[in-house]
Every structure is written in structure tokens, then in C-alpha cells.
Amino acid sequence: MLQELKPEINFCSCGCEARLVKENTSSGKRRKPKYFVACLDEVCGKRGKVSSFPWQAILEWNAGEESEFPDDFPVPFVNAFGLTNDETRQLLARKRNHCEEQIQKLKGANNNGASAQEKLKSLHLQLDWLRYGQTWLDCRTARL
Ligand SMILES: [Zn+2]
């Protein structure tokens, strides 16, 4: 499941490719790496939001105005084929609610097992995808 949820990096709005950058913050106690997406063209220098996970950084970049939006509906696990924009919007909102409920449930159950952690990770990733889908839809309808 997690594998097929891995996002591709959208092109920069300047037309250049962008790549994922890992940043090791060695200052202070927290040594967790941070991630962001940056345009390969140094003159352009556009960057996405800094995030704690690589996939989060990619989806933040994809949802931002710095990157190009794909023409096709981007969320891999949502079938929006043949739906109107409004129907797609409702579908995304429903899925997002469902996702958030499941996350709350898992957290509330105080379940720290490996499979629960994996499921939580997958749910967070799905949630980020759904947010991206909503942004994508808003941008597309704004352009029409
Ligand atoms: Zn660029």
C-alpha cells in the first residue's frame, strides 16, 4: 500500500525538473532530517515547504504554486472518472473525513504495535494525498 502511494515530483513552474533535498539539522538535540523539494535550476531557486517526511515534502511541493499542476486528477486511490468537479469535491471531503476519523481512532486506541504504526503512516499519507487532490481541484476550477 505504501509503495503505490509514493508521489512523483511535479515539474517546477519554470519548466525545470525539481528534486527532493534531505537536510540534516545537526543543531540542537533534534537530529531528525528534514525534507523539501527544490528546483534543479539554481537561478530559479524555487522551494517547497520543509517537511518531516519525504512524501510530505513532495506533496507540499506538488500542491504549491511553485510547481506545475498535472492535467489529470492526481490522487491514485480515488477514482474520479466521469465525476463533475462538485462530485469529486464531495468525494474527496468524504474520504478525508473518513481518513481523519480512522487516524483519531487508531491514536485513541493507544495502539503502538508495528502494524498500527504502519497503518497510521499509510493514513497520514492518504490524508496528504487527499489535501493535494483538493488543492489541485481548486486550482483547476479557478483556471477554467
Ligand atoms: Zn524552477
Backbone and ligand atoms as CSV (ligand in chain L), in Angstrom:
chain,resi,resn,atom,element,x,y,z
A,1,MET,N,N,0.843,-1.209,0.000
A,1,MET,CA,C,0.000,0.000,0.000
A,1,MET,C,C,0.868,1.246,0.000
A,2,LEU,N,N,1.849,1.281,0.903
A,2,LEU,CA,C,2.687,2.478,0.993
A,2,LEU,C,C,3.446,2.730,-0.304
A,3,GLN,N,N,3.882,1.654,-0.927
A,3,GLN,CA,C,4.653,1.803,-2.161
A,3,GLN,C,C,3.851,2.511,-3.248
A,4,GLU,N,N,2.619,2.070,-3.444
A,4,GLU,CA,C,1.837,2.668,-4.529
A,4,GLU,C,C,1.349,4.076,-4.190
A,5,LEU,N,N,1.544,4.493,-2.944
A,5,LEU,CA,C,1.156,5.849,-2.557
A,5,LEU,C,C,2.298,6.841,-2.721
A,6,LYS,N,N,3.469,6.331,-3.079
A,6,LYS,CA,C,4.624,7.216,-3.259
A,6,LYS,C,C,4.359,8.239,-4.357
A,7,PRO,N,N,4.444,9.527,-4.016
A,7,PRO,CA,C,4.154,10.534,-5.033
A,7,PRO,C,C,5.331,10.840,-5.962
A,8,GLU,N,N,5.011,11.207,-7.181
A,8,GLU,CA,C,6.014,11.702,-8.128
A,8,GLU,C,C,6.177,13.199,-7.903
A,9,ILE,N,N,7.341,13.708,-8.211
A,9,ILE,CA,C,7.572,15.142,-8.044
A,9,ILE,C,C,7.135,15.889,-9.300
A,10,ASN,N,N,6.229,16.843,-9.128
A,10,ASN,CA,C,5.803,17.656,-10.275
A,10,ASN,C,C,6.944,18.548,-10.749
A,11,PHE,N,N,6.897,18.923,-12.033
A,11,PHE,CA,C,7.875,19.874,-12.570
A,11,PHE,C,C,7.705,21.236,-11.901
A,12,CYS,N,N,8.787,21.992,-11.862
A,12,CYS,CA,C,8.729,23.364,-11.367
A,12,CYS,C,C,7.920,24.191,-12.368
A,13,SER,N,N,7.296,25.269,-11.885
A,13,SER,CA,C,6.502,26.104,-12.788
A,13,SER,C,C,7.376,26.814,-13.826
A,14,CYS,N,N,8.699,26.830,-13.618
A,14,CYS,CA,C,9.598,27.434,-14.609
A,14,CYS,C,C,9.873,26.448,-15.750
A,15,GLY,N,N,9.411,25.203,-15.602
A,15,GLY,CA,C,9.597,24.212,-16.651
A,15,GLY,C,C,10.744,23.266,-16.374
A,16,CYS,N,N,11.482,23.531,-15.334
A,16,CYS,CA,C,12.633,22.707,-14.976
A,16,CYS,C,C,12.183,21.549,-14.080
A,17,GLU,N,N,13.000,20.516,-14.011
A,17,GLU,CA,C,12.713,19.436,-13.091
A,17,GLU,C,C,13.049,19.869,-11.661
A,18,ALA,N,N,12.419,19.213,-10.704
A,18,ALA,CA,C,12.711,19.508,-9.295
A,18,ALA,C,C,13.138,18.230,-8.607
A,19,ARG,N,N,13.869,18.367,-7.524
A,19,ARG,CA,C,14.296,17.155,-6.823
A,19,ARG,C,C,14.092,17.303,-5.321
A,20,LEU,N,N,14.092,16.149,-4.657
A,20,LEU,CA,C,13.911,16.112,-3.212
A,20,LEU,C,C,15.263,16.355,-2.536
A,21,VAL,N,N,15.277,17.238,-1.555
A,21,VAL,CA,C,16.514,17.538,-0.828
A,21,VAL,C,C,16.343,17.118,0.625
A,22,LYS,N,N,17.352,16.392,1.130
A,22,LYS,CA,C,17.331,15.994,2.531
A,22,LYS,C,C,18.276,16.913,3.294
A,23,GLU,N,N,17.768,17.439,4.370
A,23,GLU,CA,C,18.550,18.406,5.126
A,23,GLU,C,C,18.786,17.857,6.518
A,24,ASN,N,N,20.031,17.676,6.889
A,24,ASN,CA,C,20.319,17.191,8.232
A,24,ASN,C,C,20.531,18.365,9.169
A,25,THR,N,N,19.624,18.512,10.079
A,25,THR,CA,C,19.776,19.601,11.034
A,25,THR,C,C,20.530,19.072,12.238
A,26,SER,N,N,21.778,19.432,12.343
A,26,SER,CA,C,22.608,18.896,13.420
A,26,SER,C,C,22.630,19.831,14.625
A,27,SER,N,N,22.011,20.984,14.472
A,27,SER,CA,C,21.985,21.905,15.604
A,27,SER,C,C,20.898,21.498,16.584
A,28,GLY,N,N,21.198,21.608,17.863
A,28,GLY,CA,C,20.212,21.266,18.874
A,28,GLY,C,C,20.139,19.767,19.097
A,29,LYS,N,N,19.140,19.363,19.854
A,29,LYS,CA,C,19.041,17.957,20.215
A,29,LYS,C,C,18.381,17.135,19.114
A,30,ARG,N,N,17.448,17.758,18.424
A,30,ARG,CA,C,16.697,17.003,17.430
A,30,ARG,C,C,17.538,16.832,16.177
A,31,ARG,N,N,17.802,15.593,15.840
A,31,ARG,CA,C,18.638,15.339,14.674
A,31,ARG,C,C,17.844,14.681,13.555
A,32,LYS,N,N,16.558,14.829,13.646
A,32,LYS,CA,C,15.735,14.256,12.577
A,32,LYS,C,C,15.955,15.036,11.287
A,33,PRO,N,N,16.136,14.328,10.187
A,33,PRO,CA,C,16.316,15.042,8.929
A,33,PRO,C,C,15.023,15.720,8.481
A,34,LYS,N,N,15.178,16.798,7.726
A,34,LYS,CA,C,14.030,17.491,7.154
A,34,LYS,C,C,14.111,17.377,5.638
A,35,TYR,N,N,12.982,17.470,5.009
A,35,TYR,CA,C,12.949,17.321,3.558
A,35,TYR,C,C,12.234,18.490,2.895
A,36,PHE,N,N,12.705,18.836,1.734
A,36,PHE,CA,C,11.962,19.786,0.916
A,36,PHE,C,C,12.293,19.520,-0.549
A,37,VAL,N,N,11.456,20.040,-1.426
A,37,VAL,CA,C,11.702,19.886,-2.856
A,37,VAL,C,C,12.205,21.217,-3.391
A,38,ALA,N,N,13.234,21.147,-4.221
A,38,ALA,CA,C,13.793,22.372,-4.796
A,38,ALA,C,C,13.954,22.210,-6.296
A,39,CYS,N,N,13.811,23.325,-7.005
A,39,CYS,CA,C,14.010,23.335,-8.449
A,39,CYS,C,C,15.488,23.061,-8.752
A,40,LEU,N,N,15.729,22.304,-9.823
A,40,LEU,CA,C,17.112,21.981,-10.186
A,40,LEU,C,C,17.848,23.191,-10.754
A,41,ASP,N,N,17.085,24.148,-11.253
A,41,ASP,CA,C,17.686,25.351,-11.816
A,41,ASP,C,C,18.030,26.319,-10.680
A,42,GLU,N,N,19.311,26.535,-10.484
A,42,GLU,CA,C,19.734,27.353,-9.347
A,42,GLU,C,C,19.294,28.809,-9.475
A,43,VAL,N,N,19.178,29.264,-10.708
A,43,VAL,CA,C,18.736,30.648,-10.922
A,43,VAL,C,C,17.281,30.800,-10.481
A,44,CYS,N,N,16.484,29.776,-10.762
A,44,CYS,CA,C,15.069,29.795,-10.373
A,44,CYS,C,C,14.957,29.723,-8.848
A,45,GLY,N,N,15.554,28.694,-8.283
A,45,GLY,CA,C,15.660,28.601,-6.822
A,45,GLY,C,C,14.374,28.398,-6.054
A,46,LYS,N,N,13.291,28.009,-6.726
A,46,LYS,CA,C,12.032,27.797,-6.005
A,46,LYS,C,C,12.136,26.574,-5.098
A,47,ARG,N,N,11.466,26.675,-3.965
A,47,ARG,CA,C,11.478,25.604,-2.979
A,47,ARG,C,C,10.097,25.368,-2.413
A,48,GLY,N,N,9.856,24.117,-2.038
A,48,GLY,CA,C,8.590,23.814,-1.374
A,48,GLY,C,C,8.754,23.938,0.128
A,49,LYS,N,N,7.672,23.658,0.827
A,49,LYS,CA,C,7.704,23.712,2.292
A,49,LYS,C,C,8.597,22.621,2.858
A,50,VAL,N,N,9.256,22.922,3.962
A,50,VAL,CA,C,10.075,21.929,4.649
A,50,VAL,C,C,9.161,21.008,5.460
A,51,SER,N,N,9.382,19.685,5.317
A,51,SER,CA,C,8.523,18.711,5.992
A,51,SER,C,C,9.346,17.622,6.663
A,52,SER,N,N,8.676,16.863,7.506
A,52,SER,CA,C,9.381,15.806,8.242
A,52,SER,C,C,9.529,14.525,7.450
A,53,PHE,N,N,8.699,14.341,6.439
A,53,PHE,CA,C,8.763,13.118,5.642
A,53,PHE,C,C,8.962,13.457,4.170
A,54,PRO,N,N,9.695,12.570,3.456
A,54,PRO,CA,C,9.921,12.843,2.040
A,54,PRO,C,C,8.626,12.982,1.249
A,55,TRP,N,N,7.685,12.069,1.470
A,55,TRP,CA,C,6.444,12.126,0.683
A,55,TRP,C,C,5.634,13.370,1.009
A,56,GLN,N,N,5.733,13.812,2.259
A,56,GLN,CA,C,5.009,15.015,2.652
A,56,GLN,C,C,5.594,16.230,1.915
A,57,ALA,N,N,6.929,16.249,1.854
A,57,ALA,CA,C,7.610,17.349,1.164
A,57,ALA,C,C,7.213,17.383,-0.307
A,58,ILE,N,N,7.101,16.192,-0.922
A,58,ILE,CA,C,6.736,16.127,-2.340
A,58,ILE,C,C,5.307,16.610,-2.555
A,59,LEU,N,N,4.395,16.163,-1.683
A,59,LEU,CA,C,3.004,16.578,-1.857
A,59,LEU,C,C,2.821,18.069,-1.559
A,60,GLU,N,N,3.589,18.593,-0.611
A,60,GLU,CA,C,3.537,20.040,-0.333
A,60,GLU,C,C,3.983,20.818,-1.572
A,61,TRP,N,N,5.058,20.330,-2.171
A,61,TRP,CA,C,5.576,20.967,-3.387
A,61,TRP,C,C,4.545,20.884,-4.505
A,62,ASN,N,N,3.997,19.684,-4.693
A,62,ASN,CA,C,3.026,19.479,-5.768
A,62,ASN,C,C,1.791,20.367,-5.597
A,63,ALA,N,N,1.410,20.607,-4.339
A,63,ALA,CA,C,0.209,21.398,-4.074
A,63,ALA,C,C,0.485,22.896,-4.130
A,64,GLY,N,N,1.754,23.273,-4.078
A,64,GLY,CA,C,2.105,24.691,-4.045
A,64,GLY,C,C,2.099,25.324,-5.430
A,65,GLU,N,N,2.144,26.627,-5.436
A,65,GLU,CA,C,2.097,27.346,-6.703
A,65,GLU,C,C,3.420,27.307,-7.443
A,66,GLU,N,N,4.467,26.831,-6.759
A,66,GLU,CA,C,5.782,26.761,-7.389
A,66,GLU,C,C,5.856,25.661,-8.432
A,67,SER,N,N,4.945,24.695,-8.336
A,67,SER,CA,C,5.056,23.557,-9.248
A,67,SER,C,C,3.931,23.546,-10.274
A,68,GLU,N,N,4.164,22.800,-11.342
A,68,GLU,CA,C,3.171,22.654,-12.406
A,68,GLU,C,C,2.105,21.667,-11.971
A,69,PHE,N,N,0.870,21.958,-12.315
A,69,PHE,CA,C,-0.189,21.015,-11.979
A,69,PHE,C,C,-0.423,20.061,-13.143
A,70,PRO,N,N,-0.525,18.773,-12.843
A,70,PRO,CA,C,-0.833,17.842,-13.917
A,70,PRO,C,C,-2.256,18.062,-14.423
A,71,ASP,N,N,-2.513,17.692,-15.681
A,71,ASP,CA,C,-3.853,17.862,-16.236
A,71,ASP,C,C,-4.827,16.835,-15.683
A,72,ASP,N,N,-4.281,15.657,-15.387
A,72,ASP,CA,C,-5.159,14.593,-14.901
A,72,ASP,C,C,-5.287,14.631,-13.390
A,73,PHE,N,N,-6.410,14.143,-12.926
A,73,PHE,CA,C,-6.656,14.038,-11.495
A,73,PHE,C,C,-5.546,13.216,-10.848
A,74,PRO,N,N,-4.872,13.773,-9.843
A,74,PRO,CA,C,-3.626,13.154,-9.383
A,74,PRO,C,C,-3.720,12.060,-8.316
A,75,VAL,N,N,-4.824,11.934,-7.609
A,75,VAL,CA,C,-4.830,11.014,-6.460
A,75,VAL,C,C,-4.999,9.559,-6.906
A,76,PRO,N,N,-4.008,8.695,-6.633
A,76,PRO,CA,C,-4.004,7.354,-7.202
A,76,PRO,C,C,-5.093,6.422,-6.675
A,77,PHE,N,N,-5.544,6.624,-5.438
A,77,PHE,CA,C,-6.508,5.671,-4.871
A,77,PHE,C,C,-7.941,6.203,-4.885
A,78,VAL,N,N,-8.164,7.323,-5.594
A,78,VAL,CA,C,-9.512,7.853,-5.732
A,78,VAL,C,C,-9.895,7.832,-7.205
A,79,ASN,N,N,-10.986,7.176,-7.500
A,79,ASN,CA,C,-11.435,7.121,-8.871
A,79,ASN,C,C,-12.456,8.226,-9.125
A,80,ALA,N,N,-12.004,9.278,-9.792
A,80,ALA,CA,C,-12.890,10.422,-10.042
A,80,ALA,C,C,-13.359,10.442,-11.485
A,81,PHE,N,N,-13.174,9.328,-12.170
A,81,PHE,CA,C,-13.519,9.268,-13.587
A,81,PHE,C,C,-15.008,9.491,-13.793
A,82,GLY,N,N,-15.353,10.432,-14.672
A,82,GLY,CA,C,-16.751,10.681,-15.001
A,82,GLY,C,C,-17.496,11.531,-13.993
A,83,LEU,N,N,-16.822,11.955,-12.942
A,83,LEU,CA,C,-17.492,12.787,-11.941
A,83,LEU,C,C,-17.353,14.267,-12.299
A,84,THR,N,N,-18.348,15.058,-11.899
A,84,THR,CA,C,-18.217,16.502,-12.070
A,84,THR,C,C,-17.269,17.023,-10.996
A,85,ASN,N,N,-16.851,18.274,-11.131
A,85,ASN,CA,C,-15.963,18.862,-10.127
A,85,ASN,C,C,-16.594,18.851,-8.743
A,86,ASP,N,N,-17.902,19.167,-8.695
A,86,ASP,CA,C,-18.582,19.178,-7.401
A,86,ASP,C,C,-18.639,17.796,-6.779
A,87,GLU,N,N,-18.933,16.806,-7.621
A,87,GLU,CA,C,-18.987,15.429,-7.106
A,87,GLU,C,C,-17.617,14.976,-6.622
A,88,THR,N,N,-16.583,15.352,-7.370
A,88,THR,CA,C,-15.228,14.998,-6.956
A,88,THR,C,C,-14.879,15.670,-5.635
A,89,ARG,N,N,-15.297,16.930,-5.505
A,89,ARG,CA,C,-15.036,17.672,-4.275
A,89,ARG,C,C,-15.693,16.987,-3.083
A,90,GLN,N,N,-16.942,16.550,-3.287
A,90,GLN,CA,C,-17.654,15.857,-2.208
A,90,GLN,C,C,-16.982,14.529,-1.859
A,91,LEU,N,N,-16.567,13.828,-2.904
A,91,LEU,CA,C,-15.907,12.540,-2.692
A,91,LEU,C,C,-14.622,12.725,-1.885
A,92,LEU,N,N,-13.835,13.729,-2.238
A,92,LEU,CA,C,-12.580,13.995,-1.531
A,92,LEU,C,C,-12.839,14.366,-0.074
A,93,ALA,N,N,-13.867,15.194,0.147
A,93,ALA,CA,C,-14.196,15.617,1.507
A,93,ALA,C,C,-14.635,14.422,2.345
A,94,ARG,N,N,-15.442,13.535,1.733
A,94,ARG,CA,C,-15.894,12.324,2.445
A,94,ARG,C,C,-14.713,11.454,2.826
A,95,LYS,N,N,-13.833,11.221,1.857
A,95,LYS,CA,C,-12.670,10.364,2.106
A,95,LYS,C,C,-11.769,10.968,3.171
A,96,ARG,N,N,-11.647,12.291,3.115
A,96,ARG,CA,C,-10.798,12.970,4.088
A,96,ARG,C,C,-11.367,12.818,5.503
A,97,ASN,N,N,-12.672,12.995,5.638
A,97,ASN,CA,C,-13.318,12.790,6.937
A,97,ASN,C,C,-13.074,11.388,7.454
A,98,HIS,N,N,-13.271,10.428,6.564
A,98,HIS,CA,C,-13.113,9.029,6.919
A,98,HIS,C,C,-11.685,8.759,7.400
A,99,CYS,N,N,-10.731,9.315,6.663
A,99,CYS,CA,C,-9.324,9.165,6.982
A,99,CYS,C,C,-9.005,9.756,8.359
A,100,GLU,N,N,-9.511,10.960,8.587
A,100,GLU,CA,C,-9.252,11.636,9.858
A,100,GLU,C,C,-9.871,10.868,11.019
A,101,GLU,N,N,-11.071,10.308,10.784
A,101,GLU,CA,C,-11.716,9.506,11.825
A,101,GLU,C,C,-10.882,8.284,12.179
A,102,GLN,N,N,-10.374,7.629,11.136
A,102,GLN,CA,C,-9.572,6.418,11.371
A,102,GLN,C,C,-8.283,6.734,12.121
A,103,ILE,N,N,-7.688,7.884,11.782
A,103,ILE,CA,C,-6.468,8.297,12.471
A,103,ILE,C,C,-6.759,8.546,13.950
A,104,GLN,N,N,-7.860,9.249,14.213
A,104,GLN,CA,C,-8.238,9.517,15.602
A,104,GLN,C,C,-8.478,8.228,16.368
A,105,LYS,N,N,-9.151,7.292,15.694
A,105,LYS,CA,C,-9.463,6.006,16.322
A,105,LYS,C,C,-8.187,5.254,16.686
A,106,LEU,N,N,-7.273,5.200,15.735
A,106,LEU,CA,C,-6.012,4.493,15.957
A,106,LEU,C,C,-5.211,5.131,17.084
A,107,LYS,N,N,-5.181,6.452,17.082
A,107,LYS,CA,C,-4.448,7.173,18.128
A,107,LYS,C,C,-5.103,6.958,19.478
A,108,GLY,N,N,-6.449,6.987,19.494
A,108,GLY,CA,C,-7.205,6.832,20.724
A,108,GLY,C,C,-7.047,5.452,21.333
A,109,ALA,N,N,-6.830,4.454,20.459
A,109,ALA,CA,C,-6.717,3.078,20.929
A,109,ALA,C,C,-5.382,2.845,21.613
A,110,ASN,N,N,-4.496,3.829,21.552
A,110,ASN,CA,C,-3.198,3.725,22.191
A,110,ASN,C,C,-2.437,2.484,21.730
A,111,ASN,N,N,-2.592,2.217,20.475
A,111,ASN,CA,C,-2.005,1.010,19.908
A,111,ASN,C,C,-0.662,1.328,19.280
A,112,ASN,N,N,0.400,0.832,19.911
A,112,ASN,CA,C,1.731,1.182,19.424
A,112,ASN,C,C,2.412,0.045,18.669
A,113,GLY,N,N,1.658,-0.961,18.320
A,113,GLY,CA,C,2.223,-2.082,17.569
A,113,GLY,C,C,2.720,-1.641,16.208
A,114,ALA,N,N,3.591,-2.457,15.623
A,114,ALA,CA,C,4.188,-2.107,14.333
A,114,ALA,C,C,3.134,-1.980,13.245
A,115,SER,N,N,2.139,-2.859,13.268
A,115,SER,CA,C,1.132,-2.810,12.203
A,115,SER,C,C,0.255,-1.576,12.344
A,116,ALA,N,N,0.005,-1.160,13.588
A,116,ALA,CA,C,-0.781,0.052,13.811
A,116,ALA,C,C,-0.002,1.275,13.336
A,117,GLN,N,N,1.296,1.284,13.596
A,117,GLN,CA,C,2.140,2.396,13.156
A,117,GLN,C,C,2.165,2.492,11.635
A,118,GLU,N,N,2.268,1.323,11.019
A,118,GLU,CA,C,2.291,1.260,9.557
A,118,GLU,C,C,0.974,1.781,8.985
A,119,LYS,N,N,-0.108,1.395,9.630
A,119,LYS,CA,C,-1.429,1.811,9.173
A,119,LYS,C,C,-1.599,3.319,9.334
A,120,LEU,N,N,-1.089,3.822,10.453
A,120,LEU,CA,C,-1.172,5.248,10.732
A,120,LEU,C,C,-0.387,6.040,9.684
A,121,LYS,N,N,0.769,5.524,9.348
A,121,LYS,CA,C,1.610,6.171,8.351
A,121,LYS,C,C,0.893,6.219,6.998
A,122,SER,N,N,0.298,5.088,6.660
A,122,SER,CA,C,-0.435,4.997,5.409
A,122,SER,C,C,-1.623,5.966,5.397
A,123,LEU,N,N,-2.308,6.090,6.538
A,123,LEU,CA,C,-3.456,7.001,6.631
A,123,LEU,C,C,-3.027,8.460,6.504
A,124,HIS,N,N,-1.905,8.779,7.143
A,124,HIS,CA,C,-1.387,10.148,7.036
A,124,HIS,C,C,-1.014,10.480,5.601
A,125,LEU,N,N,-0.447,9.487,4.950
A,125,LEU,CA,C,-0.054,9.683,3.558
A,125,LEU,C,C,-1.297,9.871,2.680
A,126,GLN,N,N,-2.317,9.062,2.933
A,126,GLN,CA,C,-3.561,9.207,2.178
A,126,GLN,C,C,-4.186,10.576,2.407
A,127,LEU,N,N,-4.109,11.028,3.661
A,127,LEU,CA,C,-4.675,12.332,4.017
A,127,LEU,C,C,-3.957,13.441,3.241
A,128,ASP,N,N,-2.644,13.350,3.164
A,128,ASP,CA,C,-1.885,14.357,2.420
A,128,ASP,C,C,-2.233,14.325,0.935
A,129,TRP,N,N,-2.436,13.121,0.427
A,129,TRP,CA,C,-2.859,12.988,-0.975
A,129,TRP,C,C,-4.212,13.650,-1.195
A,130,LEU,N,N,-5.132,13.427,-0.257
A,130,LEU,CA,C,-6.473,13.991,-0.395
A,130,LEU,C,C,-6.430,15.522,-0.343
A,131,ARG,N,N,-5.578,16.053,0.538
A,131,ARG,CA,C,-5.399,17.510,0.607
A,131,ARG,C,C,-4.855,18.023,-0.721
A,132,TYR,N,N,-3.904,17.292,-1.243
A,132,TYR,CA,C,-3.338,17.669,-2.536
A,132,TYR,C,C,-4.414,17.644,-3.617
A,133,GLY,N,N,-5.240,16.599,-3.600
A,133,GLY,CA,C,-6.335,16.479,-4.560
A,133,GLY,C,C,-7.285,17.665,-4.473
A,134,GLN,N,N,-7.565,18.099,-3.249
A,134,GLN,CA,C,-8.464,19.245,-3.052
A,134,GLN,C,C,-7.843,20.530,-3.592
A,135,THR,N,N,-6.555,20.710,-3.327
A,135,THR,CA,C,-5.862,21.895,-3.855
A,135,THR,C,C,-5.837,21.865,-5.375
A,136,TRP,N,N,-5.543,20.695,-5.911
A,136,TRP,CA,C,-5.488,20.520,-7.366
A,136,TRP,C,C,-6.824,20.918,-8.004
A,137,LEU,N,N,-7.910,20.443,-7.375
A,137,LEU,CA,C,-9.245,20.721,-7.894
A,137,LEU,C,C,-9.567,22.217,-7.838
A,138,ASP,N,N,-9.217,22.838,-6.706
A,138,ASP,CA,C,-9.450,24.277,-6.558
A,138,ASP,C,C,-8.691,25.067,-7.617
A,139,CYS,N,N,-7.447,24.696,-7.835
A,139,CYS,CA,C,-6.641,25.408,-8.822
A,139,CYS,C,C,-7.205,25.203,-10.217
A,140,ARG,N,N,-7.655,23.991,-10.487
A,140,ARG,CA,C,-8.156,23.736,-11.829
A,140,ARG,C,C,-9.455,24.489,-12.080
A,141,THR,N,N,-10.352,24.474,-11.112
A,141,THR,CA,C,-11.618,25.165,-11.318
A,141,THR,C,C,-11.382,26.682,-11.360
A,142,ALA,N,N,-10.357,27.163,-10.661
A,142,ALA,CA,C,-10.053,28.594,-10.682
A,142,ALA,C,C,-9.546,29.012,-12.060
A,143,ARG,N,N,-8.927,28.074,-12.739
A,143,ARG,CA,C,-8.350,28.396,-14.049
A,143,ARG,C,C,-9.375,28.324,-15.170
A,144,LEU,N,N,-10.482,27.636,-14.945
A,144,LEU,CA,C,-11.465,27.466,-16.016
A,144,LEU,C,C,-12.219,28.758,-16.315
L,1,ZN,ZN,ZN,12.227,26.394,-11.333
